[in-house]
Amino acid sequence: HLHSQVQLILEALWEVPMPLDERSTLKRLLAKKGFSPAISEWMITNLRPFEGGFIWRFHLEGIKQMIDDYYQRDFWPLIEAPPSGTEICLVRASRSDRWSSEDLSRLEKLKPPSRAFVLPKAGHWLHVDNQPALQMLLMKNIIKF
């Protein structure tokens, strides 16, 4: 597996002592580990009140299991030959570390009804890294009115 930002943040989340006394504690902990203020801000939205402190809204072990499952799946057959009447639109972050050179080559060769778009100045967190460009991309190319 690629040692990606997602994996790094999950490793950091396992180290967070729960419950936290306040939301800002999480921001400080993540900043110490080198995460951007934007990621820290987003992560505090994933806290919920619990017995005078805060805990995760999500099940961290469940996320780990889903990511492990994700890495075992191969969706290329579906992407390259979607079922009749199905359109597939992929958005790839320009700074993503998820795509091998073989994957990038396959993306470039996609034919309709599958399409791939590249979002500039974005890593894994598309909606955080370049939200305005993502909105424009969706409005112009994907969302049909």
Accessible surface in RSA format (square Angstrom, percent):
REM  Atomic radii and reference values for relative SASA: ProtOr
REM  Chains: A
REM  Algorithm: Lee & Richards
REM  Probe-radius: 1.40
REM  Slices: 20
REM RES _ NUM      All-atoms   Total-Side   Main-Chain    Non-polar    All polar
REM                ABS   REL    ABS   REL    ABS   REL    ABS   REL    ABS   REL
RES HIS A   1   158.16  86.4  81.13  56.4  77.04 197.1  61.25  63.1  96.92 112.8
RES LEU A   2    84.29  46.9  79.83  57.1   4.46  11.2  82.67  58.1   1.63   4.4
RES HIS A   3   120.67  66.0  94.99  66.0  25.68  65.7  68.00  70.1  52.67  61.3
RES SER A   4     0.15   0.1   0.00   0.0   0.15   0.3   0.15   0.3   0.00   0.0
RES GLN A   5    63.88  35.7  60.69  44.4   3.19   7.6  22.29  47.4  41.59  31.5
RES VAL A   6    18.80  12.4  18.80  17.0   0.00   0.0  18.80  16.3   0.00   0.0
RES GLN A   7    31.93  17.9  30.33  22.2   1.60   3.8  13.74  29.2  18.19  13.8
RES LEU A   8    74.52  41.5  70.98  50.8   3.53   8.9  70.98  49.9   3.53   9.5
RES ILE A   9     4.04   2.3   4.04   3.0   0.00   0.0   4.04   2.9   0.00   0.0
RES LEU A  10    21.06  11.7  21.06  15.1   0.00   0.0  21.06  14.8   0.00   0.0
RES GLU A  11    86.10  49.4  82.10  62.1   4.01   9.5  41.90  81.1  44.20  36.1
RES ALA A  12     4.31   4.0   1.82   2.8   2.49   5.7   3.33   4.7   0.98   2.6
RES LEU A  13     5.46   3.0   4.07   2.9   1.39   3.5   4.07   2.9   1.39   3.7
RES TRP A  14   125.11  50.2  99.40  48.1  25.71  60.4  94.40  50.3  30.71  49.8
RES GLU A  15   110.69  63.6  82.90  62.7  27.80  66.2  44.03  85.2  66.66  54.4
RES VAL A  16    13.17   8.7   3.25   2.9   9.91  23.9   4.11   3.6   9.06  24.6
RES PRO A  17    87.22  63.6  76.11  69.4  11.11  40.4  86.97  71.8   0.26   1.6
RES MET A  18    65.01  33.7  30.17  20.0  34.84  83.0  30.65  26.1  34.36  45.5
RES PRO A  19    75.16  54.8  56.78  51.8  18.38  66.8  56.78  46.9  18.38 114.2
RES LEU A  20     5.27   2.9   2.88   2.1   2.39   6.0   4.86   3.4   0.41   1.1
RES ASP A  21   103.75  72.7  79.22  78.9  24.52  58.0  47.93 112.8  55.82  55.7
RES GLU A  22    81.35  46.7  81.35  61.5   0.00   0.0  21.95  42.5  59.39  48.5
RES ARG A  23    75.70  31.8  73.74  37.6   1.97   4.7  35.14  48.0  40.57  24.6
RES SER A  24    41.16  34.8  38.17  50.9   2.99   6.9  34.77  74.0   6.39   9.0
RES THR A  25    23.39  16.6  23.39  23.7   0.00   0.0  23.20  31.2   0.19   0.3
RES LEU A  26     0.00   0.0   0.00   0.0   0.00   0.0   0.00   0.0   0.00   0.0
RES LYS A  27    72.46  35.3  70.92  43.5   1.53   3.6  32.31  29.1  40.15  42.8
RES ARG A  28   125.95  52.9 121.95  62.2   4.01   9.5  68.19  93.2  57.76  35.0
RES LEU A  29    49.35  27.5  48.27  34.5   1.08   2.7  48.43  34.0   0.92   2.5
RES LEU A  30     0.98   0.5   0.98   0.7   0.00   0.0   0.98   0.7   0.00   0.0
RES ALA A  31    61.76  56.8  45.26  69.8  16.50  37.5  46.39  65.3  15.36  40.7
RES LYS A  32   172.88  84.3 132.24  81.1  40.64  96.8  89.22  80.3  83.67  89.1
RES LYS A  33   104.30  50.9  70.28  43.1  34.03  81.0  43.90  39.5  60.41  64.3
RES GLY A  34    67.35  83.1   0.00   N/A  67.35  83.1  35.32  96.9  32.03  71.7
RES PHE A  35    23.44  11.7  14.21   8.8   9.23  24.0  15.76   9.6   7.68  22.0
RES SER A  36    49.63  41.9  40.30  53.8   9.33  21.5  42.99  91.5   6.65   9.3
RES PRO A  37   109.17  79.6 103.33  94.2   5.84  21.2 109.12  90.1   0.06   0.3
RES ALA A  38    46.82  43.1  34.91  53.9  11.92  27.1  42.29  59.6   4.53  12.0
RES ILE A  39     3.90   2.2   3.78   2.8   0.11   0.3   3.90   2.8   0.00   0.0
RES SER A  40     3.48   2.9   3.48   4.6   0.00   0.0   2.96   6.3   0.51   0.7
RES GLU A  41    79.60  45.7  77.63  58.7   1.97   4.7  39.94  77.2  39.67  32.4
RES TRP A  42    82.05  32.9  77.38  37.5   4.68  11.0  64.33  34.3  17.72  28.7
RES MET A  43     5.24   2.7   5.24   3.5   0.00   0.0   3.41   2.9   1.83   2.4
RES ILE A  44    24.85  14.1  24.85  18.5   0.00   0.0  24.85  17.9   0.00   0.0
RES THR A  45    82.18  58.4  67.00  67.9  15.18  36.2  65.92  88.5  16.26  24.6
RES ASN A  46    26.96  18.6  26.96  26.1   0.00   0.0   0.05   0.1  26.91  26.0
RES LEU A  47     0.00   0.0   0.00   0.0   0.00   0.0   0.00   0.0   0.00   0.0
RES ARG A  48    93.57  39.3  93.57  47.7   0.00   0.0  25.44  34.8  68.13  41.3
RES PRO A  49    92.34  67.3  81.68  74.5  10.66  38.7  81.91  67.6  10.43  64.8
RES PHE A  50    73.86  37.0  68.39  42.4   5.47  14.2  73.14  44.3   0.72   2.1
RES GLU A  51   154.06  88.4 104.49  79.0  49.57 118.0  54.19 104.8  99.87  81.5
RES GLY A  52    85.72 105.7   0.00   N/A  85.72 105.7  46.64 128.0  39.08  87.5
RES GLY A  53     6.94   8.6   0.00   N/A   6.94   8.6   4.68  12.8   2.26   5.1
RES PHE A  54    40.59  20.3  40.59  25.1   0.00   0.0  40.59  24.6   0.00   0.0
RES ILE A  55    29.08  16.5  29.08  21.7   0.00   0.0  29.08  20.9   0.00   0.0
RES TRP A  56    23.11   9.3  15.84   7.7   7.27  17.1  14.38   7.7   8.73  14.2
RES ARG A  57   139.91  58.7 107.89  55.0  32.02  76.2  36.53  49.9 103.38  62.7
RES PHE A  58    51.87  25.9  33.68  20.9  18.18  47.3  42.52  25.8   9.34  26.7
RES HIS A  59   127.17  69.5 116.68  81.1  10.49  26.8  87.98  90.7  39.19  45.6
RES LEU A  60    18.37  10.2  14.44  10.3   3.93   9.9  14.44  10.1   3.93  10.6
RES GLU A  61    64.67  37.1  63.48  48.0   1.19   2.8  32.38  62.6  32.28  26.4
RES GLY A  62    15.44  19.0   0.00   N/A  15.44  19.0  14.93  41.0   0.50   1.1
RES ILE A  63    40.61  23.1  40.61  30.3   0.00   0.0  40.61  29.2   0.00   0.0
RES LYS A  64    90.03  43.9  89.44  54.9   0.59   1.4  60.64  54.6  29.39  31.3
RES GLN A  65   104.62  58.5  98.07  71.7   6.55  15.6  33.65  71.6  70.97  53.8
RES MET A  66   128.39  66.5 121.10  80.1   7.29  17.4  84.72  72.0  43.67  57.9
RES ILE A  67    37.29  21.2  36.91  27.5   0.38   0.9  37.29  26.8   0.00   0.0
RES ASP A  68    54.81  38.4  53.49  53.2   1.31   3.1  19.56  46.0  35.25  35.2
RES ASP A  69    58.75  41.2  56.13  55.9   2.62   6.2  19.61  46.2  39.14  39.0
RES TYR A  70   125.05  58.4 117.53  66.9   7.52  19.6  86.58  65.1  38.48  47.4
RES TYR A  71    59.73  27.9  30.63  17.4  29.10  75.7  29.28  22.0  30.45  37.5
RES GLN A  72   145.83  81.5 108.78  79.5  37.05  88.2  40.30  85.8 105.53  80.0
RES ARG A  73   136.98  57.5 113.58  57.9  23.41  55.7  22.29  30.5 114.70  69.5
RES ASP A  74    99.99  70.0  72.65  72.3  27.34  64.7  38.69  91.1  61.31  61.1
RES PHE A  75   110.14  55.1 104.69  64.8   5.46  14.2 105.51  64.0   4.63  13.3
RES TRP A  76    26.81  10.8  26.19  12.7   0.62   1.5  15.05   8.0  11.77  19.1
RES PRO A  77    88.14  64.2  76.15  69.4  12.00  43.6  84.43  69.7   3.71  23.1
RES LEU A  78    79.69  44.4  74.21  53.1   5.48  13.8  78.36  55.0   1.33   3.6
RES ILE A  79    21.81  12.4  21.81  16.2   0.00   0.0  21.81  15.7   0.00   0.0
RES GLU A  80    80.64  46.3  51.56  39.0  29.08  69.2  25.22  48.8  55.42  45.2
RES ALA A  81    75.15  69.1  55.37  85.4  19.78  45.0  60.77  85.6  14.38  38.1
RES PRO A  82    20.71  15.1   3.95   3.6  16.75  60.9   3.95   3.3  16.75 104.1
RES PRO A  83    74.59  54.4  61.29  55.9  13.30  48.4  73.88  61.0   0.72   4.5
RES SER A  84   122.12 103.2  82.62 110.3  39.50  91.0  56.40 120.1  65.72  92.1
RES GLY A  85    89.75 110.7   0.00   N/A  89.75 110.7  44.91 123.2  44.84 100.4
RES THR A  86    52.84  37.6  47.01  47.7   5.83  13.9  33.65  45.2  19.19  29.0
RES GLU A  87    73.26  42.1  46.47  35.2  26.79  63.8  27.76  53.7  45.50  37.1
RES ILE A  88    26.02  14.8  22.90  17.1   3.12   7.5  26.02  18.7   0.00   0.0
RES CYS A  89    36.14  27.3   9.88  11.0  26.26  61.7   4.57  11.6  31.58  34.0
RES LEU A  90    37.44  20.8  36.23  25.9   1.20   3.0  37.44  26.3   0.00   0.0
RES VAL A  91    36.72  24.2  13.35  12.1  23.37  56.3  13.38  11.6  23.34  63.3
RES ARG A  92    42.69  17.9  41.50  21.2   1.19   2.8   1.40   1.9  41.29  25.0
RES ALA A  93     5.15   4.7   2.45   3.8   2.70   6.1   2.45   3.5   2.70   7.1
RES SER A  94    49.69  42.0  25.42  33.9  24.27  55.9  23.05  49.1  26.64  37.3
RES ARG A  95   162.66  68.3 134.40  68.5  28.27  67.3  55.06  75.3 107.60  65.2
RES SER A  96    24.03  20.3   4.42   5.9  19.62  45.2   2.27   4.8  21.76  30.5
RES ASP A  97    61.69  43.2  48.42  48.2  13.27  31.4  43.47 102.3  18.22  18.2
RES ARG A  98    44.69  18.8  27.28  13.9  17.40  41.4  18.33  25.1  26.35  16.0
RES TRP A  99    67.92  27.3  49.95  24.2  17.97  42.2  45.19  24.1  22.74  36.9
RES SER A 100    57.44  48.5  45.01  60.1  12.43  28.6  51.49 109.6   5.94   8.3
RES SER A 101    95.90  81.0  81.90 109.3  14.00  32.2  48.72 103.7  47.18  66.1
RES GLU A 102   112.70  64.7 105.27  79.6   7.43  17.7  44.85  86.8  67.85  55.4
RES ASP A 103    29.94  21.0  29.94  29.8   0.00   0.0   0.24   0.6  29.70  29.6
RES LEU A 104    56.25  31.3  55.59  39.8   0.66   1.6  55.67  39.1   0.58   1.6
RES SER A 105    41.62  35.2  37.68  50.3   3.94   9.1  26.45  56.3  15.17  21.2
RES ARG A 106    69.95  29.4  67.50  34.4   2.45   5.8  21.57  29.5  48.37  29.3
RES LEU A 107    12.97   7.2   7.20   5.2   5.77  14.5   7.49   5.3   5.48  14.8
RES GLU A 108   151.11  86.8 113.85  86.1  37.26  88.7  47.82  92.5 103.29  84.3
RES LYS A 109   140.31  68.5 126.71  77.7  13.60  32.4  86.23  77.6  54.08  57.6
RES LEU A 110    29.87  16.6   5.93   4.2  23.93  60.2   8.55   6.0  21.31  57.4
RES LYS A 111   152.73  74.5 143.50  88.1   9.22  22.0 104.66  94.2  48.07  51.2
RES PRO A 112   112.00  81.6  90.65  82.6  21.35  77.6  91.16  75.3  20.84 129.5
RES PRO A 113    62.21  45.3  56.87  51.8   5.34  19.4  61.97  51.2   0.24   1.5
RES SER A 114     1.97   1.7   0.84   1.1   1.13   2.6   0.84   1.8   1.13   1.6
RES ARG A 115    70.54  29.6  67.36  34.3   3.17   7.6  42.50  58.1  28.04  17.0
RES ALA A 116    38.52  35.4   9.38  14.5  29.15  66.3   9.47  13.3  29.06  77.0
RES PHE A 117    32.83  16.4  28.92  17.9   3.91  10.2  32.71  19.8   0.12   0.3
RES VAL A 118    78.37  51.6  58.81  53.2  19.56  47.1  58.81  51.1  19.56  53.0
RES LEU A 119     1.76   1.0   1.76   1.3   0.00   0.0   1.76   1.2   0.00   0.0
RES PRO A 120    69.09  50.4  68.79  62.7   0.31   1.1  69.09  57.0   0.00   0.0
RES LYS A 121   140.39  68.5 135.46  83.1   4.93  11.7  78.97  71.1  61.42  65.4
RES ALA A 122     0.00   0.0   0.00   0.0   0.00   0.0   0.00   0.0   0.00   0.0
RES GLY A 123    12.29  15.2   0.00   N/A  12.29  15.2  10.91  29.9   1.38   3.1
RES HIS A 124    74.18  40.5  57.29  39.8  16.90  43.2  38.84  40.0  35.34  41.1
RES TRP A 125    22.60   9.1  21.95  10.6   0.65   1.5  22.60  12.1   0.00   0.0
RES LEU A 126    37.52  20.9  36.72  26.3   0.80   2.0  36.72  25.8   0.80   2.1
RES HIS A 127    82.27  45.0  75.63  52.6   6.64  17.0  61.45  63.3  20.83  24.2
RES VAL A 128    41.72  27.5  15.77  14.3  25.94  62.5  20.13  17.5  21.59  58.6
RES ASP A 129    60.19  42.2  30.16  30.0  30.03  71.0  12.16  28.6  48.02  47.9
RES ASN A 130    23.22  16.0  20.02  19.3   3.19   7.7   5.29  12.7  17.93  17.3
RES GLN A 131    90.37  50.5  89.43  65.4   0.94   2.2  10.68  22.7  79.69  60.4
RES PRO A 132    94.66  69.0  91.50  83.4   3.16  11.5  93.87  77.5   0.79   4.9
RES ALA A 133    29.93  27.5  21.27  32.8   8.67  19.7  26.68  37.6   3.25   8.6
RES LEU A 134    23.26  13.0  23.26  16.6   0.00   0.0  23.26  16.3   0.00   0.0
RES GLN A 135    96.35  53.9  94.91  69.4   1.45   3.4  29.15  62.0  67.21  51.0
RES MET A 136   100.68  52.1 100.66  66.6   0.02   0.0  69.76  59.3  30.93  41.0
RES LEU A 137    23.74  13.2  19.66  14.1   4.08  10.3  23.10  16.2   0.64   1.7
RES LEU A 138    55.38  30.8  55.38  39.6   0.00   0.0  55.38  38.9   0.00   0.0
RES MET A 139   103.95  53.8  92.60  61.3  11.35  27.0  72.79  61.9  31.16  41.3
RES LYS A 140   152.17  74.2 114.82  70.5  37.35  88.9  70.34  63.3  81.84  87.2
RES ASN A 141    52.02  35.9  40.95  39.6  11.07  26.7   5.08  12.2  46.94  45.4
RES ILE A 142    43.89  25.0  34.38  25.6   9.51  22.9  34.56  24.9   9.33  25.3
RES ILE A 143    81.27  46.2  67.49  50.3  13.78  33.2  72.33  52.1   8.94  24.3
RES LYS A 144   153.33  74.8 120.31  73.8  33.02  78.6  90.99  81.9  62.34  66.4
RES PHE A 145   198.49  99.3 120.95  74.9  77.53 201.8 153.90  93.3  44.59 127.6
END  Absolute sums over single chains surface
CHAIN  1 A     9493.9       7626.4       1867.5       5684.7       3809.3
END  Absolute sums over all chains
TOTAL          9493.9       7626.4       1867.5       5684.7       3809.3
